[in-house]
């Protein structure tokens, strides 16, 4: 039933958008807002209302070139902010409504975010306001603003918590415009609605934030996991009553010092350390055996008891969070989370070339089974999702085809919060499509049923200029052919298997890149195109494709050029966990593929010898390929391939 209601809601929103986009001029079906209008405001405003009013006031000035008068007395024509009207809809916490009524527009919001989000929706739908990146905003100038006379928008957030960690989502204005509420990568001030904050850490808090191993292990090893006949400090023993009392006390102490009673929601994470060394003592094993034979049983029982004391202490706006991650991913039997608990399911094992409900992927089928099982017993599920290749982050990661559908699946399975983890180290590794992916993720969390194709096209046009249409062709081909030969795409995948393409497809994509660069209208757009192209060149070089193919005698020059360009772009690491600049002093840039650069530093043992071998191989390649003749023949055949078209 929820899925059916979601689809109906999406259709209604699409129809409303269509009305906005295709309304024709005429007094009967359009309201025209111009300099004669005013902004009607409450006599007393909250700080959130004041900020929303100032936002509307300033943005309308940018559009119209004049300021509308702010007034507390109704005039003939006005935009009203949080002013009641006849037949006003009931809206819940952080919802908003936008209603047109003759020469009046009403924007009403609730909670700490509703009003500001309503203003941003008005600006986006009727003024063309788009915040594509932290430095790229579109707001067209006009003589007037047209609003369909039958506008009646009601919006409730699909998720109470939305978070992603790419670069632009850390910007305040970007976050507000695109509906991001998490506080791990931005701390919005109260007048902008604040953020949903994790107190004490976002994750992996056991043995660190709570019941710290350095503090307790030496004197009380019994608080910690039993494995291989001894106690280890890697995880907690979750059936030890003293461990439980320590964590209860530490959580209450944390809340006493950091709790905000005015926040819409605050969260305390009680989550396993990032390893698989769970406790195997007799008590833990017995409890798990009685509840489905899964390690989530002891975790859930432990965290439930902490949640009970938090609730008893009166912290009504606090959620207690734990993981369904790796060994705790499967739901237990005979036990359920408390109402103030959050279970955060993680998709780390999944395939990202197929949607999570695709029966062709066993990992995805298993994940969906776990999500469905948790949905039966938990009213507050969050999802920790993944959106890049952490082993080779510079390489193109074609997950664009699953982003929207997966977020829809989360919503339709009772998920209340979504964290889309991506390239959180993007400042050290920006060489792909980070800004596009961040925008897609943000818009899908804001509304899983938005017209994502329209959003993507708008972004590509704004970010890459006239070259955007060619970038779209590239993304479509790569997305259709995402993954290895079996069609699977993982987040720790060999870079050369991120995409599987035929030679003519590689040649076609090369043509689109060249067309995109030629179409760039300014230096910024060209730099954006060339930065994204680095990820394509990285993929080709890793798999000896295109100009990097083994019969091209110039591939050695191309490898050196790629290395130089990656360094010049400011990239300091090629993937997660790699040391900064560990690839920059590679002594084999001419002979090693980019996925091996970090292993061959100058003056490191073996590098000189391999470099000498590379020189010999370079000479041999020239001889074996008839001094490049084979590559020229290969390119000549490609040039007459009817499947390769010239970009128009």
C-alpha positions in Angstrom: 0.0 0.0 0.0 2.8 2.4 0.8 4.4 1.8 -2.6 1.1 2.5 -4.3 0.6 5.7 -2.3 4.2 6.8 -3.1 3.6 6.3 -6.8 0.3 8.3 -6.7 2.1 11.1 -4.8 4.8 11.1 -7.4 2.3 11.3 -10.2 0.5 14.2 -8.5 3.8 16.1 -8.1 4.7 15.5 -11.8 1.3 16.8 -12.8 1.8 19.9 -10.6 5.2 20.4 -12.2 3.7 20.0 -15.7 1.1 22.6 -14.9 3.9 25.0 -13.8 6.0 24.4 -16.9 3.2 24.5 -19.5 0.8 27.2 -18.3 0.0 29.7 -21.0 -0.3 33.4 -20.6 -3.7 34.7 -19.6 -5.4 36.1 -16.6 -7.5 33.0 -16.0 -4.7 30.5 -15.4 -1.6 32.5 -14.5 -0.7 34.9 -11.8 2.0 37.5 -12.7 4.3 38.7 -9.9 6.0 41.9 -10.6 7.3 45.1 -8.7 3.7 46.0 -7.7 3.6 43.0 -5.3 4.5 42.9 -1.6 5.7 40.2 0.8 3.2 39.8 3.7 5.0 38.6 6.9 3.9 37.8 10.5 4.1 40.5 13.1 6.3 38.3 15.1 8.7 36.0 13.3 10.9 33.1 14.5 14.5 33.2 13.4 13.8 30.5 10.8 10.9 32.6 9.4 13.1 35.7 9.3 15.7 33.9 7.3 13.2 32.5 4.9 11.7 35.9 4.4 15.1 37.4 3.7 15.9 34.6 1.3 12.7 35.3 -0.7 13.2 39.0 -0.6 16.8 38.8 -1.8 16.3 36.3 -4.5 13.2 38.1 -6.0 15.4 41.2 -6.2 18.0 39.2 -8.2 15.2 38.1 -10.6 13.1 41.3 -10.9 15.8 43.9 -10.3 13.7 45.6 -7.6 12.8 44.9 -4.0 9.2 44.0 -3.0 7.9 45.8 0.1 7.8 43.7 3.2 4.7 44.4 5.2 2.6 43.0 8.1 -0.6 44.5 6.5 -2.3 42.7 3.6 -2.2 44.6 0.3 -4.0 43.9 -3.0 -1.3 41.5 -4.2 1.2 39.7 -2.0 3.3 36.6 -1.3 2.5 35.6 2.3 5.0 33.8 4.5 3.4 31.7 7.3 0.0 33.6 7.2 -3.1 31.5 7.7 -5.8 31.5 5.1 -9.2 29.9 4.6 -9.0 26.2 3.9 -5.4 26.0 4.8 -4.1 22.5 4.7 -2.9 20.6 7.8 0.9 20.3 7.5 3.1 18.4 10.0 6.5 19.0 11.3 8.9 20.4 8.6 6.3 20.1 5.9 5.3 23.0 3.7 2.4 24.2 1.5 2.4 26.6 -1.4 -1.1 27.9 -2.5 -2.1 30.4 -5.1 -5.4 32.3 -4.5 -6.3 35.0 -7.0 -3.6 37.7 -6.5 -2.2 36.0 -3.5 0.5 33.4 -2.9 0.8 31.6 0.4 3.9 29.8 1.5 3.4 28.1 4.9 5.9 25.8 6.7 6.2 24.1 10.0 9.0 23.0 12.3 12.5 24.4 11.9 12.8 23.7 8.2 9.4 23.8 6.5 9.2 27.6 5.8 12.7 27.9 4.3 12.2 24.8 2.3 8.9 26.1 1.0 10.5 29.4 -0.1 13.3 27.4 -1.9 10.7 25.3 -3.6 8.8 28.4 -4.8 12.1 29.9 -6.1 13.0 26.7 -7.9 9.6 25.9 -9.5 8.6 29.5 -10.5 11.9 31.4 -10.8 14.2 28.7 -12.2 16.5 28.8 -9.1 19.0 26.0 -9.1 22.0 25.4 -6.9 24.0 22.9 -8.9 27.2 23.2 -7.0 28.6 25.4 -4.2 29.9 27.8 -6.9 27.3 27.3 -9.6 23.9 28.8 -9.1 21.3 29.5 -11.8 18.7 32.2 -11.2 17.4 33.8 -14.5 16.5 37.5 -14.5 13.0 38.4 -15.7 10.5 41.2 -15.8 7.9 39.1 -13.9 7.4 35.7 -12.3 4.6 33.5 -13.6 2.7 31.2 -11.2 -0.2 29.0 -12.3 -3.4 30.2 -10.7 -4.3 26.6 -9.6 -1.0 26.0 -7.8 -1.5 23.9 -4.7 1.6 22.2 -3.5 1.9 20.0 -0.4 5.2 18.6 0.5 6.3 16.3 3.4 10.0 15.3 3.5 10.4 11.7 2.4 13.2 11.2 4.9 13.9 12.7 8.3 17.6 12.5 7.8 19.5 13.0 4.5 23.2 13.1 4.2 26.0 12.9 1.6 29.7 13.8 1.9 30.8 15.1 -1.5 32.2 18.6 -1.8 29.3 20.9 -2.6 26.9 19.3 -0.2 29.0 20.7 2.6 28.0 24.2 1.5 25.1 25.7 3.6 23.2 27.2 0.7 23.5 24.1 -1.4 22.3 22.0 1.5 19.2 24.1 2.1 18.3 24.3 -1.6 18.7 20.6 -2.1 17.2 19.4 1.2 20.2 17.9 3.1 19.6 17.7 6.8 22.5 15.7 8.2 25.1 17.4 10.4 28.2 15.3 9.8 29.5 17.4 6.9 27.7 20.7 7.5 26.5 22.5 10.7 23.7 24.7 9.6 22.9 27.5 12.1 19.5 27.5 13.8 18.0 30.2 11.6 18.7 27.9 8.6 16.9 25.0 10.3 19.9 23.5 11.9 21.0 19.9 11.3 20.3 16.4 12.5 23.5 15.7 14.5 25.1 12.5 15.6 26.4 13.2 19.2 29.7 11.4 20.0 30.5 10.2 16.5 28.8 9.1 13.3 29.9 5.5 13.5 32.1 2.7 15.0 31.8 4.1 18.5 32.2 1.0 20.5 35.7 0.6 22.0 36.4 4.2 21.1 33.7 6.8 22.1 32.0 4.3 24.4 33.8 1.8 26.7 37.1 2.9 25.4 39.5 0.0 25.0 42.5 2.2 26.0 40.8 3.1 29.2 39.3 -0.2 30.3 41.0 -3.2 28.6 44.1 -3.5 30.8 42.1 -3.7 34.1 38.9 -5.2 32.7 39.5 -7.4 29.7 36.1 -9.1 30.4 34.4 -6.1 29.0 35.7 -7.0 25.6 35.3 -9.7 23.0 36.4 -13.2 23.6 37.9 -14.9 20.5 40.4 -17.7 20.0 40.5 -18.4 23.7 41.4 -14.9 24.9 39.9 -11.4 25.3 40.8 -8.9 22.6 40.1 -5.1 22.5 38.6 -5.1 19.0 35.0 -5.3 20.0 32.8 -5.3 23.2 31.3 -8.2 25.0 27.6 -7.3 24.7 26.3 -9.7 27.3 28.6 -8.4 30.1 26.3 -6.4 32.5 29.2 -4.1 33.5 29.9 -3.2 29.9 26.2 -2.3 29.5 26.2 -0.1 32.7 29.4 1.8 31.5 27.8 2.5 28.1 24.5 3.6 29.7 26.4 6.0 32.0 28.5 7.4 29.2 25.5 8.0 26.9 23.6 9.8 29.6 26.7 11.9 30.4 27.0 12.8 26.7 23.4 13.9 26.5 23.7 16.0 29.6 26.5 18.0 28.0 25.4 18.1 24.3 21.6 17.6 24.2 19.6 20.3 22.4 15.9 20.2 23.4 15.0 22.5 20.5 16.6 20.3 17.8 14.2 18.4 15.6 16.3 15.2 16.2 19.6 14.2 17.7 21.2 10.8 17.4 23.6 8.8 19.5 25.4 6.0 17.5 26.1 2.7 19.4 27.9 0.8 16.6 30.5 -1.9 16.4 34.1 -1.1 15.6 35.0 -1.6 11.9 36.2 -5.2 12.1 34.6 -8.7 12.2 36.0 -9.7 15.6 32.7 -10.1 17.4 32.5 -11.8 20.8 32.3 -15.6 20.9 31.9 -16.1 24.6 29.4 -18.7 25.8 26.8 -16.0 26.9 26.9 -14.2 23.6 26.7 -17.4 21.6 23.8 -18.7 23.6 21.8 -15.5 23.2 22.4 -15.4 19.5 21.4 -19.0 19.1 18.1 -18.3 20.8 17.4 -15.4 18.4 18.0 -16.7 15.0 21.7 -17.5 15.2 22.9 -14.0 14.2 25.2 -11.5 15.9 22.7 -8.7 15.5 20.7 -10.3 18.4 23.3 -9.4 21.1 23.8 -6.0 19.5 20.1 -5.2 19.4 19.5 -6.5 23.0 22.4 -4.3 24.3 21.3 -1.2 22.4 17.7 -1.6 23.4 18.6 -1.4 27.0 20.5 1.8 26.5 17.6 3.2 24.5 15.3 2.4 27.5 17.3 4.5 29.9 17.5 7.4 27.4 13.8 7.3 27.0 13.2 7.1 30.8 15.4 10.2 31.2 13.0 12.2 29.0 15.1 12.7 25.9 12.2 12.5 23.5 14.0 14.0 20.5 16.9 11.6 20.7 17.3 8.5 18.6 19.7 5.7 19.5 21.3 4.2 16.5 23.0 0.9 15.7 24.3 -0.9 12.6 23.0 -3.7 10.5 26.5 -4.0 9.0 28.5 -7.0 7.8 28.1 -9.5 10.6 25.2 -7.7 12.2 23.3 -7.2 8.9 20.7 -9.9 9.3 17.7 -9.3 11.5 17.3 -11.5 14.6 14.1 -13.3 15.7 12.2 -12.9 18.9 13.5 -9.4 19.6 12.6 -6.0 18.1 14.2 -2.5 18.3 12.6 0.0 20.7 10.6 2.9 19.2 13.4 5.3 19.9 16.0 3.1 18.2 17.4 3.5 14.6 18.8 0.5 12.7 21.2 1.6 10.0 21.5 -1.0 7.2 24.7 -0.8 5.1 25.0 -1.8 1.4 28.7 -2.3 1.4 28.6 -5.8 -0.2 26.1 -4.8 -3.0 26.4 -4.4 -6.8 25.9 -0.9 -8.1 25.3 -1.6 -11.8 22.0 -3.3 -11.0 19.3 -1.8 -8.8 19.0 -3.4 -5.4 15.8 -5.2 -6.4 17.4 -6.8 -9.5 17.2 -10.6 -9.1 20.3 -11.0 -11.3 22.5 -10.0 -8.3 22.8 -12.4 -5.4 24.3 -9.7 -3.1 21.5 -7.4 -3.9 18.8 -10.1 -3.4 20.3 -10.8 0.0 20.4 -7.2 1.0 16.7 -6.7 0.0 15.8 -9.8 2.1 17.5 -8.2 5.1 15.8 -4.8 4.4 12.4 -6.6 4.3 13.1 -8.5 7.4 14.2 -5.4 9.3 11.1 -3.6 8.0 8.9 -6.1 9.7 10.2 -5.4 13.1 11.7 -1.8 13.0 9.8 1.5 12.5 12.9 3.5 12.0 15.4 2.1 9.5 18.2 4.2 8.1 20.4 3.2 5.1 24.2 3.7 4.7 24.7 3.5 1.0 27.9 3.7 -1.1 28.5 5.7 -4.3 32.1 5.5 -5.5 35.0 3.0 -6.2 37.1 3.3 -3.1 40.0 1.3 -4.5 40.3 3.5 -7.6 38.4 6.7 -7.0 40.0 8.5 -9.9 38.4 6.0 -12.3 34.9 6.5 -13.7 32.3 4.8 -11.6 29.1 4.3 -13.7 26.5 3.9 -11.0 24.2 6.7 -12.3 21.6 4.2 -13.5 20.8 2.9 -10.1 20.8 6.0 -7.9 17.2 7.0 -8.2 15.6 3.6 -8.1 17.6 2.6 -5.0 16.5 5.7 -3.1 12.9 4.9 -4.2 13.3 1.3 -2.8 14.6 2.7 0.5 11.5 4.9 0.9 9.1 2.2 -0.1 10.6 -0.1 2.6 10.0 2.1 5.6 13.5 3.8 5.5 13.5 7.1 7.4 17.0 8.3 6.8 19.7 7.9 4.1 23.4 8.5 4.1 24.9 8.3 0.7 28.6 7.9 1.4 30.8 8.9 -1.5 34.2 10.4 -2.1 34.5 12.0 1.3 38.1 12.8 0.5 37.2 14.6 -2.7 39.5 17.6 -1.9 42.4 15.2 -2.3 40.9 13.1 -5.2 38.7 15.1 -7.5 38.9 13.6 -11.0 35.5 12.2 -11.9 31.9 13.2 -11.8 31.6 14.1 -8.1 29.5 17.2 -8.5 27.0 15.5 -10.8 26.6 12.5 -8.5 26.3 14.7 -5.4 23.5 16.7 -7.1 21.7 13.5 -8.3 21.9 12.0 -4.8 20.7 15.2 -3.1 17.7 15.7 -5.5 16.7 12.0 -5.1 16.8 12.1 -1.4 14.8 15.4 -1.5 12.2 13.7 -3.8 12.8 10.1 -4.9 10.3 10.5 -7.7 11.7 13.7 -9.2 12.3 13.9 -13.0 16.0 12.9 -12.6 16.7 13.0 -16.4 15.6 16.6 -16.5 17.7 17.4 -13.4 20.8 15.7 -14.9 20.3 17.5 -18.2 20.0 20.8 -16.4 23.2 20.2 -14.5 25.2 19.1 -17.5 24.2 22.1 -19.4 25.1 24.5 -16.6 28.3 22.7 -15.5 29.8 21.7 -18.9 28.0 24.3 -21.1 27.2 23.3 -24.7 29.5 20.2 -24.2 26.9 18.8 -21.7 25.0 17.0 -24.4 28.1 15.0 -25.4 28.8 14.3 -21.7 25.3 12.9 -21.5 26.0 10.5 -24.4 29.2 9.3 -22.6 27.3 8.7 -19.4 24.5 6.8 -21.1 27.0 4.5 -22.9 29.1 3.9 -19.7 26.0 3.3 -17.5 24.5 0.9 -20.0 27.8 -1.1 -20.0 28.7 -0.7 -16.3 30.6 -3.3 -14.5 32.7 -6.4 -15.4 32.1 -9.0 -18.0 29.2 -10.3 -15.9 27.8 -6.8 -15.5 28.6 -6.3 -11.8 30.0 -3.2 -10.2 31.4 -3.2 -6.7 32.9 -0.4 -4.6 36.3 -2.0 -4.3 36.6 -3.0 -8.0 39.6 -3.4 -10.3 39.6 -0.1 -12.3 39.8 -1.8 -15.7 36.5 -3.7 -15.0 34.4 -0.7 -13.9 33.1 -0.6 -17.5 33.0 -3.3 -20.2 33.1 -1.7 -23.7 33.9 -2.8 -27.2 36.7 -1.0 -29.2 34.2 0.9 -31.3 32.4 2.2 -28.2 35.7 3.4 -26.8 36.4 5.2 -30.0 32.9 6.7 -30.0 33.3 8.0 -26.4 36.6 9.6 -27.4 34.8 11.5 -30.1 32.2 12.7 -27.6 35.0 14.0 -25.3 36.6 15.9 -28.1 33.3 17.4 -29.2 32.5 18.4 -25.6 35.9 20.2 -25.2 35.4 22.0 -28.5 31.9 23.1 -27.4 33.0 24.6 -24.1 32.1 28.3 -23.9 34.7 29.4 -21.3 37.7 28.2 -19.4 35.7 27.0 -16.4 33.6 24.7 -18.5 36.6 23.4 -20.3 38.3 22.7 -17.0 35.2 20.9 -15.7 35.2 18.7 -18.9 38.9 17.9 -18.7 38.8 17.1 -15.0 36.0 14.6 -15.6 37.8 13.2 -18.6 40.7 12.2 -16.4 38.5 9.4 -15.0 37.9 8.1 -18.5 41.6 8.2 -19.4 42.4 6.5 -16.1 40.1 3.7 -17.1 41.5 3.3 -20.6 45.1 3.3 -19.3 44.3 0.7 -16.6 42.9 -1.6 -19.3 45.2 -0.8 -22.2 42.4 0.7 -24.2 42.3 3.5 -26.8 45.5 5.4 -27.1 46.9 3.2 -24.3 46.5 -0.1 -26.3 49.6 -2.3 -26.5 50.2 -1.8 -30.2 50.4 1.9 -30.0 54.0 3.0 -29.8 53.0 6.4 -28.4 51.2 4.8 -25.4 54.3 5.4 -23.2 54.1 9.2 -23.9 50.3 9.0 -23.2 51.0 7.4 -19.8 53.4 10.1 -18.9 51.0 12.8 -20.0 48.1 11.2 -18.0 50.3 11.2 -14.9 51.3 14.8 -15.4 47.6 15.9 -15.9 46.4 14.0 -12.8 49.1 15.7 -10.7 48.4 19.1 -12.2 44.7 18.7 -11.4 45.5 18.7 -7.7 44.8 15.0 -7.1 46.8 13.9 -4.1 45.5 10.3 -3.7 44.0 7.9 -6.1 41.7 6.0 -3.7 40.6 5.6 -0.1 43.2 5.0 2.6 46.1 5.8 0.3 48.8 8.2 1.5 48.7 11.7 0.1 51.0 12.1 -2.8 52.2 8.5 -2.7 51.8 8.2 -6.5 53.2 11.6 -7.5 56.9 10.5 -7.3 56.3 7.3 -9.3 59.4 6.3 -11.1 57.6 4.3 -13.7 55.1 6.8 -15.0 56.1 5.9 -18.6 55.7 2.1 -18.1 53.3 1.4 -15.2 49.5 1.7 -15.5 47.8 4.2 -13.2 46.4 1.6 -10.9 50.1 0.6 -10.1 51.6 4.1 -9.8 51.7 4.3 -6.1 53.8 1.1 -5.8 56.9 2.4 -7.7 58.4 5.4 -6.0 61.6 7.0 -7.3 64.7 5.4 -5.7 62.6 2.6 -4.2 64.0 -0.9 -4.5 63.2 -2.4 -7.9 61.9 0.7 -9.6 65.2 1.5 -11.5 65.4 -2.1 -12.7 61.8 -2.1 -13.9 62.4 1.2 -15.6 65.3 -0.2 -17.5 63.2 -3.2 -18.5 60.5 -0.7 -19.6 63.0 1.0 -21.9 63.8 -2.3 -23.5 60.1 -3.1 -23.9 59.5 0.3 -25.5 62.1 -0.4 -28.2 60.7 -3.9 -28.7 57.2 -2.6 -29.0 58.2 -0.4 -31.9 59.8 -3.3 -33.7 56.9 -5.7 -33.0 54.3 -3.2 -34.2 56.1 -2.2 -37.3 56.9 1.2 -35.8 53.3 1.9 -35.1 52.0 0.6 -38.4 49.6 -1.9 -36.7 48.0 0.8 -34.6 47.5 3.0 -37.7 45.8 0.1 -39.5 43.6 -0.5 -36.4 42.6 3.2 -36.3 41.9 3.2 -40.0 39.5 0.4 -39.6 37.9 2.2 -36.7 37.4 5.3 -38.8 35.2 3.5 -41.3 33.1 1.6 -38.6 29.5 2.5 -39.3 28.7 2.2 -35.6 30.9 5.2 -34.8 29.1 8.5 -35.5 30.4 12.0 -35.7 28.9 14.1 -32.9 26.5 16.7 -34.2 
